[in-house]
Amino acid sequence: MAVSDEIVDVFTDIVDRKTMKRLFTEVFTPAEIQDVALRWRLMKMIHQGVPQREIAGRLGISLCKITRGSRVLKSPSSVSKKILDRKKGVRYASRKKAGTFT
């Protein structure tokens, strides 16, 4: 098993929020957690239709990072887009079972 597979398994085995938050603080530095949070925030803003230049100004990040996020959300197989759609209350038929996206 590759190291990345092992890490994915660790994260997918955690089912409660408190344990996940604790693992994050044990494994990642505060700066790493903030970087992940910033990336997710920019993905949410792109998904909401906020213009890229406005995102760059509000978050203080490069258009390059934002363009990458935009490309991810345009992909038909984007898990990020499916999660964001779900958070907006959009149902989609490609779910095989709860928590599984294809």
A tleap script that builds the chain and sets N, CA, C and O, in Angstrom:
source leaprc.protein.ff14SB
mol = sequence {
  NMET ALA VAL SER ASP GLU ILE VAL ASP VAL
  PHE THR ASP ILE VAL ASP ARG LYS THR MET
  LYS ARG LEU PHE THR GLU VAL PHE THR PRO
  ALA GLU ILE GLN ASP VAL ALA LEU ARG TRP
  ARG LEU MET LYS MET ILE HIE GLN GLY VAL
  PRO GLN ARG GLU ILE ALA GLY ARG LEU GLY
  ILE SER LEU CYS LYS ILE THR ARG GLY SER
  ARG VAL LEU LYS SER PRO SER SER VAL SER
  LYS LYS ILE LEU ASP ARG LYS LYS GLY VAL
  ARG TYR ALA SER ARG LYS LYS ALA GLY THR
  PHE CTHR
}
set mol.1.N position { 0.846 -1.176 0.000 }
set mol.1.CA position { 0.000 0.000 0.000 }
set mol.1.C position { 0.893 1.242 0.000 }
set mol.1.O position { 1.811 1.357 0.813 }
set mol.2.N position { 0.617 2.159 -0.912 }
set mol.2.CA position { 1.377 3.404 -0.988 }
set mol.2.C position { 1.064 4.274 0.224 }
set mol.2.O position { -0.010 4.170 0.818 }
set mol.3.N position { 2.010 5.127 0.581 }
set mol.3.CA position { 1.833 6.001 1.739 }
set mol.3.C position { 0.579 6.850 1.577 }
set mol.3.O position { -0.172 7.016 2.537 }
set mol.4.N position { 0.335 7.391 0.384 }
set mol.4.CA position { -0.843 8.230 0.195 }
set mol.4.C position { -2.125 7.430 0.398 }
set mol.4.O position { -3.105 7.963 0.918 }
set mol.5.N position { -2.135 6.161 -0.001 }
set mol.5.CA position { -3.302 5.312 0.235 }
set mol.5.C position { -3.529 5.107 1.725 }
set mol.5.O position { -4.666 5.103 2.196 }
set mol.6.N position { -2.454 4.941 2.450 }
set mol.6.CA position { -2.567 4.750 3.898 }
set mol.6.C position { -3.169 5.992 4.555 }
set mol.6.O position { -4.028 5.879 5.430 }
set mol.7.N position { -2.724 7.164 4.140 }
set mol.7.CA position { -3.238 8.411 4.702 }
set mol.7.C position { -4.718 8.577 4.362 }
set mol.7.O position { -5.515 8.973 5.213 }
set mol.8.N position { -5.076 8.275 3.128 }
set mol.8.CA position { -6.490 8.341 2.735 }
set mol.8.C position { -7.314 7.401 3.598 }
set mol.8.O position { -8.400 7.764 4.050 }
set mol.9.N position { -6.810 6.204 3.828 }
set mol.9.CA position { -7.520 5.244 4.679 }
set mol.9.C position { -7.704 5.782 6.096 }
set mol.9.O position { -8.772 5.623 6.687 }
set mol.10.N position { -6.672 6.416 6.640 }
set mol.10.CA position { -6.762 6.979 7.987 }
set mol.10.C position { -7.877 8.022 8.032 }
set mol.10.O position { -8.714 8.001 8.934 }
set mol.11.N position { -7.887 8.944 7.049 }
set mol.11.CA position { -8.902 9.995 7.035 }
set mol.11.C position { -10.305 9.438 6.814 }
set mol.11.O position { -11.259 9.912 7.431 }
set mol.12.N position { -10.443 8.452 5.955 }
set mol.12.CA position { -11.787 7.925 5.687 }
set mol.12.C position { -12.306 7.048 6.814 }
set mol.12.O position { -13.511 6.815 6.910 }
set mol.13.N position { -11.418 6.561 7.663 }
set mol.13.CA position { -11.856 5.759 8.808 }
set mol.13.C position { -12.430 6.615 9.941 }
set mol.13.O position { -13.145 6.106 10.804 }
set mol.14.N position { -12.119 7.902 9.939 }
set mol.14.CA position { -12.592 8.789 11.013 }
set mol.14.C position { -14.010 9.240 10.692 }
set mol.14.O position { -14.282 9.759 9.609 }
set mol.15.N position { -14.905 9.033 11.646 }
set mol.15.CA position { -16.312 9.362 11.392 }
set mol.15.C position { -16.825 10.528 12.228 }
set mol.15.O position { -17.915 11.035 11.962 }
set mol.16.N position { -16.068 10.965 13.232 }
set mol.16.CA position { -16.592 12.082 14.013 }
set mol.16.C position { -15.689 13.311 13.890 }
set mol.16.O position { -14.466 13.216 13.780 }
set mol.17.N position { -16.341 14.447 13.913 }
set mol.17.CA position { -15.705 15.746 13.704 }
set mol.17.C position { -14.601 16.034 14.733 }
set mol.17.O position { -13.533 16.524 14.368 }
set mol.18.N position { -14.846 15.739 15.988 }
set mol.18.CA position { -13.884 16.035 17.047 }
set mol.18.C position { -12.562 15.277 16.818 }
set mol.18.O position { -11.480 15.845 16.965 }
set mol.19.N position { -12.664 14.018 16.464 }
set mol.19.CA position { -11.464 13.217 16.194 }
set mol.19.C position { -10.719 13.746 14.977 }
set mol.19.O position { -9.490 13.819 14.978 }
set mol.20.N position { -11.470 14.119 13.927 }
set mol.20.CA position { -10.830 14.647 12.717 }
set mol.20.C position { -10.091 15.944 13.026 }
set mol.20.O position { -8.951 16.123 12.597 }
set mol.21.N position { -10.722 16.839 13.758 }
set mol.21.CA position { -10.062 18.097 14.117 }
set mol.21.C position { -8.798 17.834 14.926 }
set mol.21.O position { -7.771 18.478 14.715 }
set mol.22.N position { -8.879 16.892 15.843 }
set mol.22.CA position { -7.708 16.572 16.673 }
set mol.22.C position { -6.574 16.004 15.814 }
set mol.22.O position { -5.414 16.379 15.985 }
set mol.23.N position { -6.912 15.103 14.895 }
set mol.23.CA position { -5.896 14.541 14.005 }
set mol.23.C position { -5.243 15.649 13.175 }
set mol.23.O position { -4.024 15.662 13.005 }
set mol.24.N position { -6.052 16.573 12.661 }
set mol.24.CA position { -5.497 17.686 11.890 }
set mol.24.C position { -4.463 18.457 12.708 }
set mol.24.O position { -3.385 18.775 12.206 }
set mol.25.N position { -4.788 18.757 13.961 }
set mol.25.CA position { -3.855 19.533 14.773 }
set mol.25.C position { -2.611 18.737 15.153 }
set mol.25.O position { -1.561 19.316 15.431 }
set mol.26.N position { -2.728 17.411 15.165 }
set mol.26.CA position { -1.570 16.569 15.474 }
set mol.26.C position { -0.662 16.357 14.261 }
set mol.26.O position { 0.553 16.229 14.410 }
set mol.27.N position { -1.247 16.320 13.070 }
set mol.27.CA position { -0.486 15.999 11.859 }
set mol.27.C position { 0.004 17.244 11.119 }
set mol.27.O position { 1.116 17.266 10.590 }
set mol.28.N position { -0.843 18.282 11.088 }
set mol.28.CA position { -0.520 19.477 10.311 }
set mol.28.C position { -0.155 20.645 11.216 }
set mol.28.O position { -0.620 20.741 12.352 }
set mol.29.N position { 0.688 21.532 10.691 }
set mol.29.CA position { 0.995 22.771 11.400 }
set mol.29.C position { -0.199 23.714 11.247 }
set mol.29.O position { -1.020 23.533 10.347 }
set mol.30.N position { -0.300 24.715 12.118 }
set mol.30.CA position { -1.379 25.700 11.947 }
set mol.30.C position { -1.356 26.353 10.554 }
set mol.30.O position { -2.411 26.611 9.975 }
set mol.31.N position { -0.174 26.615 10.027 }
set mol.31.CA position { -0.061 27.228 8.697 }
set mol.31.C position { -0.591 26.288 7.607 }
set mol.31.O position { -1.245 26.739 6.667 }
set mol.32.N position { -0.314 25.000 7.728 }
set mol.32.CA position { -0.814 24.035 6.745 }
set mol.32.C position { -2.337 23.943 6.793 }
set mol.32.O position { -2.994 23.856 5.756 }
set mol.33.N position { -2.889 23.963 7.995 }
set mol.33.CA position { -4.346 23.922 8.140 }
set mol.33.C position { -4.956 25.178 7.526 }
set mol.33.O position { -5.978 25.099 6.844 }
set mol.34.N position { -4.343 26.329 7.760 }
set mol.34.CA position { -4.845 27.578 7.189 }
set mol.34.C position { -4.764 27.563 5.674 }
set mol.34.O position { -5.653 28.089 5.003 }
set mol.35.N position { -3.701 26.962 5.117 }
set mol.35.CA position { -3.562 26.880 3.664 }
set mol.35.C position { -4.672 26.025 3.061 }
set mol.35.O position { -5.250 26.394 2.038 }
set mol.36.N position { -4.973 24.897 3.676 }
set mol.36.CA position { -6.055 24.033 3.193 }
set mol.36.C position { -7.391 24.770 3.301 }
set mol.36.O position { -8.210 24.716 2.384 }
set mol.37.N position { -7.604 25.455 4.417 }
set mol.37.CA position { -8.843 26.207 4.613 }
set mol.37.C position { -8.980 27.313 3.571 }
set mol.37.O position { -10.075 27.549 3.061 }
set mol.38.N position { -7.887 27.987 3.253 }
set mol.38.CA position { -7.901 29.036 2.239 }
set mol.38.C position { -8.236 28.459 0.862 }
set mol.38.O position { -9.020 29.040 0.112 }
set mol.39.N position { -7.643 27.328 0.542 }
set mol.39.CA position { -7.930 26.695 -0.756 }
set mol.39.C position { -9.393 26.300 -0.856 }
set mol.39.O position { -10.013 26.462 -1.907 }
set mol.40.N position { -9.948 25.780 0.237 }
set mol.40.CA position { -11.366 25.394 0.206 }
set mol.40.C position { -12.250 26.638 0.083 }
set mol.40.O position { -13.260 26.625 -0.620 }
set mol.41.N position { -11.858 27.713 0.777 }
set mol.41.CA position { -12.631 28.953 0.697 }
set mol.41.C position { -12.657 29.491 -0.730 }
set mol.41.O position { -13.702 29.938 -1.204 }
set mol.42.N position { -11.519 29.452 -1.416 }
set mol.42.CA position { -11.495 29.941 -2.795 }
set mol.42.C position { -12.334 29.045 -3.701 }
set mol.42.O position { -12.978 29.540 -4.627 }
set mol.43.N position { -12.337 27.742 -3.452 }
set mol.43.CA position { -13.173 26.831 -4.243 }
set mol.43.C position { -14.651 27.166 -4.034 }
set mol.43.O position { -15.425 27.166 -4.990 }
set mol.44.N position { -15.040 27.448 -2.810 }
set mol.44.CA position { -16.430 27.819 -2.524 }
set mol.44.C position { -16.802 29.111 -3.237 }
set mol.44.O position { -17.898 29.231 -3.784 }
set mol.45.N position { -15.892 30.075 -3.230 }
set mol.45.CA position { -16.184 31.360 -3.879 }
set mol.45.C position { -16.315 31.199 -5.390 }
set mol.45.O position { -17.198 31.798 -6.004 }
set mol.46.N position { -15.448 30.401 -5.987 }
set mol.46.CA position { -15.550 30.130 -7.424 }
set mol.46.C position { -16.896 29.477 -7.712 }
set mol.46.O position { -17.598 29.865 -8.646 }
set mol.47.N position { -17.244 28.497 -6.914 }
set mol.47.CA position { -18.506 27.765 -7.084 }
set mol.47.C position { -19.703 28.702 -6.963 }
set mol.47.O position { -20.719 28.494 -7.626 }
set mol.48.N position { -19.595 29.726 -6.127 }
set mol.48.CA position { -20.673 30.697 -5.942 }
set mol.48.C position { -20.727 31.734 -7.056 }
set mol.48.O position { -21.649 32.548 -7.115 }
set mol.49.N position { -19.721 31.698 -7.948 }
set mol.49.CA position { -19.721 32.631 -9.083 }
set mol.49.C position { -19.020 33.949 -8.827 }
set mol.49.O position { -19.178 34.889 -9.606 }
set mol.50.N position { -18.252 34.040 -7.756 }
set mol.50.CA position { -17.504 35.265 -7.472 }
set mol.50.C position { -16.406 35.402 -8.528 }
set mol.50.O position { -15.681 34.440 -8.783 }
set mol.51.N position { -16.269 36.589 -9.152 }
set mol.51.CA position { -15.221 36.776 -10.164 }
set mol.51.C position { -13.821 36.519 -9.600 }
set mol.51.O position { -13.538 36.801 -8.436 }
set mol.52.N position { -12.951 35.971 -10.466 }
set mol.52.CA position { -11.612 35.589 -10.021 }
set mol.52.C position { -10.813 36.757 -9.468 }
set mol.52.O position { -10.121 36.605 -8.462 }
set mol.53.N position { -10.894 37.913 -10.100 }
set mol.53.CA position { -10.129 39.074 -9.610 }
set mol.53.C position { -10.632 39.523 -8.238 }
set mol.53.O position { -9.847 39.973 -7.403 }
set mol.54.N position { -11.922 39.402 -8.010 }
set mol.54.CA position { -12.475 39.746 -6.700 }
set mol.54.C position { -11.981 38.760 -5.637 }
set mol.54.O position { -11.651 39.158 -4.520 }
set mol.55.N position { -11.933 37.478 -5.991 }
set mol.55.CA position { -11.411 36.461 -5.065 }
set mol.55.C position { -9.957 36.773 -4.721 }
set mol.55.O position { -9.559 36.728 -3.557 }
set mol.56.N position { -9.168 37.090 -5.756 }
set mol.56.CA position { -7.753 37.402 -5.545 }
set mol.56.C position { -7.598 38.571 -4.582 }
set mol.56.O position { -6.759 38.534 -3.682 }
set mol.57.N position { -8.396 39.591 -4.768 }
set mol.57.CA position { -8.320 40.764 -3.900 }
set mol.57.C position { -8.777 40.477 -2.482 }
set mol.57.O position { -8.138 40.900 -1.519 }
set mol.58.N position { -9.874 39.763 -2.354 }
set mol.58.CA position { -10.420 39.484 -1.024 }
set mol.58.C position { -9.548 38.524 -0.229 }
set mol.58.O position { -9.394 38.679 0.982 }
set mol.59.N position { -8.971 37.525 -0.912 }
set mol.59.CA position { -8.186 36.513 -0.200 }
set mol.59.C position { -6.681 36.771 -0.243 }
set mol.59.O position { -5.919 36.122 0.474 }
set mol.60.N position { -6.252 37.711 -1.077 }
set mol.60.CA position { -4.825 38.011 -1.186 }
set mol.60.C position { -4.029 36.871 -1.785 }
set mol.60.O position { -2.928 36.567 -1.327 }
set mol.61.N position { -4.593 36.230 -2.826 }
set mol.61.CA position { -3.910 35.109 -3.477 }
set mol.61.C position { -3.779 35.377 -4.968 }
set mol.61.O position { -4.426 36.272 -5.512 }
set mol.62.N position { -2.932 34.586 -5.620 }
set mol.62.CA position { -2.671 34.789 -7.038 }
set mol.62.C position { -3.806 34.251 -7.905 }
set mol.62.O position { -4.533 33.336 -7.518 }
set mol.63.N position { -3.931 34.846 -9.087 }
set mol.63.CA position { -4.915 34.360 -10.052 }
set mol.63.C position { -4.586 32.940 -10.497 }
set mol.63.O position { -5.476 32.194 -10.905 }
set mol.64.N position { -3.309 32.564 -10.421 }
set mol.64.CA position { -2.889 31.215 -10.809 }
set mol.64.C position { -3.561 30.163 -9.929 }
set mol.64.O position { -4.061 29.160 -10.440 }
set mol.65.N position { -3.579 30.377 -8.626 }
set mol.65.CA position { -4.237 29.441 -7.709 }
set mol.65.C position { -5.736 29.375 -7.996 }
set mol.65.O position { -6.347 28.307 -7.965 }
set mol.66.N position { -6.300 30.524 -8.272 }
set mol.66.CA position { -7.735 30.589 -8.520 }
set mol.66.C position { -8.080 29.890 -9.832 }
set mol.66.O position { -9.086 29.186 -9.916 }
set mol.67.N position { -7.254 30.082 -10.847 }
set mol.67.CA position { -7.479 29.428 -12.141 }
set mol.67.C position { -7.418 27.916 -11.991 }
set mol.67.O position { -8.210 27.203 -12.608 }
set mol.68.N position { -6.504 27.422 -11.193 }
set mol.68.CA position { -6.419 25.981 -10.946 }
set mol.68.C position { -7.708 25.477 -10.308 }
set mol.68.O position { -8.249 24.452 -10.722 }
set mol.69.N position { -8.197 26.193 -9.306 }
set mol.69.CA position { -9.442 25.814 -8.660 }
set mol.69.C position { -10.609 25.830 -9.624 }
set mol.69.O position { -11.480 24.962 -9.573 }
set mol.70.N position { -10.623 26.814 -10.498 }
set mol.70.CA position { -11.683 26.924 -11.497 }
set mol.70.C position { -11.667 25.728 -12.444 }
set mol.70.O position { -12.714 25.177 -12.785 }
set mol.71.N position { -10.470 25.337 -12.861 }
set mol.71.CA position { -10.337 24.168 -13.746 }
set mol.71.C position { -10.843 22.905 -13.073 }
set mol.71.O position { -11.509 22.079 -13.698 }
set mol.72.N position { -10.521 22.759 -11.790 }
set mol.72.CA position { -10.978 21.589 -11.040 }
set mol.72.C position { -12.500 21.528 -11.026 }
set mol.72.O position { -13.083 20.467 -11.252 }
set mol.73.N position { -13.145 22.662 -10.763 }
set mol.73.CA position { -14.604 22.686 -10.665 }
set mol.73.C position { -15.299 22.494 -12.012 }
set mol.73.O position { -16.468 22.110 -12.059 }
set mol.74.N position { -14.583 22.762 -13.110 }
set mol.74.CA position { -15.165 22.562 -14.452 }
set mol.74.C position { -15.081 21.109 -14.905 }
set mol.74.O position { -15.758 20.714 -15.854 }
set mol.75.N position { -14.266 20.326 -14.243 }
set mol.75.CA position { -14.098 18.921 -14.625 }
set mol.75.C position { -15.377 18.141 -14.301 }
set mol.75.O position { -15.909 18.252 -13.197 }
set mol.76.N position { -15.872 17.346 -15.271 }
set mol.76.CA position { -17.089 16.565 -15.024 }
set mol.76.C position { -16.945 15.568 -13.871 }
set mol.76.O position { -17.942 15.174 -13.266 }
set mol.77.N position { -15.729 15.167 -13.569 }
set mol.77.CA position { -15.517 14.181 -12.506 }
set mol.77.C position { -15.053 14.822 -11.197 }
set mol.77.O position { -14.566 14.117 -10.313 }
set mol.78.N position { -15.194 16.143 -11.055 }
set mol.78.CA position { -14.711 16.851 -9.875 }
set mol.78.C position { -15.476 16.470 -8.613 }
set mol.78.O position { -16.677 16.717 -8.502 }
set mol.79.N position { -14.774 15.874 -7.677 }
set mol.79.CA position { -15.357 15.542 -6.377 }
set mol.79.C position { -15.650 16.836 -5.609 }
set mol.79.O position { -16.666 16.932 -4.920 }
set mol.80.N position { -14.772 17.817 -5.727 }
set mol.80.CA position { -14.982 19.096 -5.046 }
set mol.80.C position { -16.295 19.731 -5.480 }
set mol.80.O position { -17.057 20.220 -4.646 }
set mol.81.N position { -16.562 19.727 -6.782 }
set mol.81.CA position { -17.813 20.307 -7.283 }
set mol.81.C position { -19.013 19.537 -6.754 }
set mol.81.O position { -20.017 20.134 -6.366 }
set mol.82.N position { -18.913 18.232 -6.737 }
set mol.82.CA position { -20.023 17.422 -6.236 }
set mol.82.C position { -20.297 17.715 -4.764 }
set mol.82.O position { -21.453 17.783 -4.346 }
set mol.83.N position { -19.250 17.885 -3.990 }
set mol.83.CA position { -19.419 18.201 -2.569 }
set mol.83.C position { -20.049 19.583 -2.416 }
set mol.83.O position { -20.972 19.760 -1.621 }
set mol.84.N position { -19.557 20.557 -3.171 }
set mol.84.CA position { -20.117 21.904 -3.091 }
set mol.84.C position { -21.560 21.939 -3.572 }
set mol.84.O position { -22.385 22.648 -2.994 }
set mol.85.N position { -21.877 21.186 -4.620 }
set mol.85.CA position { -23.263 21.091 -5.090 }
set mol.85.C position { -24.152 20.513 -3.992 }
set mol.85.O position { -25.249 21.010 -3.735 }
set mol.86.N position { -23.666 19.473 -3.361 }
set mol.86.CA position { -24.427 18.826 -2.297 }
set mol.86.C position { -24.679 19.797 -1.150 }
set mol.86.O position { -25.769 19.830 -0.581 }
set mol.87.N position { -23.668 20.582 -0.819 }
set mol.87.CA position { -23.823 21.550 0.265 }
set mol.87.C position { -24.852 22.616 -0.088 }
set mol.87.O position { -25.437 23.237 0.800 }
set mol.88.N position { -25.074 22.828 -1.385 }
set mol.88.CA position { -26.100 23.778 -1.822 }
set mol.88.C position { -27.459 23.089 -1.923 }
set mol.88.O position { -28.451 23.730 -2.272 }
set mol.89.N position { -27.514 21.806 -1.626 }
set mol.89.CA position { -28.784 21.084 -1.654 }
set mol.89.C position { -29.084 20.424 -2.988 }
set mol.89.O position { -30.209 19.988 -3.229 }
set mol.90.N position { -28.087 20.349 -3.855 }
set mol.90.CA position { -28.284 19.720 -5.157 }
set mol.90.C position { -28.125 18.216 -5.011 }
set mol.90.O position { -27.128 17.748 -4.459 }
set mol.91.N position { -29.088 17.460 -5.496 }
set mol.91.CA position { -28.979 15.997 -5.489 }
set mol.91.C position { -28.482 15.569 -6.862 }
set mol.91.O position { -28.801 16.192 -7.875 }
set mol.92.N position { -27.708 14.514 -6.882 }
set mol.92.CA position { -27.249 14.020 -8.167 }
set mol.92.C position { -27.273 12.505 -8.162 }
set mol.92.O position { -27.019 11.855 -7.148 }
set mol.93.N position { -27.581 11.974 -9.313 }
set mol.93.CA position { -27.850 10.548 -9.461 }
set mol.93.C position { -26.606 9.673 -9.449 }
set mol.93.O position { -26.722 8.454 -9.321 }
set mol.94.N position { -25.434 10.252 -9.576 }
set mol.94.CA position { -24.225 9.432 -9.687 }
set mol.94.C position { -23.747 8.888 -8.352 }
set mol.94.O position { -22.772 8.137 -8.313 }
set mol.95.N position { -24.407 9.245 -7.256 }
set mol.95.CA position { -24.003 8.697 -5.953 }
set mol.95.C position { -24.399 7.236 -5.899 }
set mol.95.O position { -25.562 6.888 -6.106 }
set mol.96.N position { -23.444 6.397 -5.624 }
set mol.96.CA position { -23.732 4.962 -5.525 }
set mol.96.C position { -24.289 4.627 -4.153 }
set mol.96.O position { -25.220 3.832 -4.026 }
set mol.97.N position { -23.716 5.235 -3.132 }
set mol.97.CA position { -24.202 5.031 -1.771 }
set mol.97.C position { -23.812 6.260 -0.965 }
set mol.97.O position { -23.000 7.060 -1.431 }
set mol.98.N position { -24.346 6.430 0.191 }
set mol.98.CA position { -24.079 7.598 1.009 }
set mol.98.C position { -22.583 7.818 1.197 }
set mol.98.O position { -21.860 6.909 1.605 }
set mol.99.N position { -22.126 9.027 0.898 }
set mol.99.CA position { -20.730 9.362 1.100 }
set mol.99.C position { -19.812 8.949 -0.029 }
set mol.99.O position { -18.609 9.200 0.045 }
set mol.100.N position { -20.333 8.327 -1.069 }
set mol.100.CA position { -19.500 7.883 -2.174 }
set mol.100.C position { -19.841 8.682 -3.419 }
set mol.100.O position { -21.003 8.759 -3.817 }
set mol.101.N position { -18.839 9.269 -4.026 }
set mol.101.CA position { -19.043 10.066 -5.224 }
set mol.101.C position { -18.276 9.431 -6.365 }
set mol.101.O position { -17.164 8.935 -6.183 }
set mol.102.N position { -18.874 9.450 -7.529 }
set mol.102.CA position { -18.193 8.912 -8.711 }
set mol.102.C position { -18.149 9.932 -9.798 }
set mol.102.O position { -17.615 9.664 -10.874 }
savepdb mol mol.pdb
quit
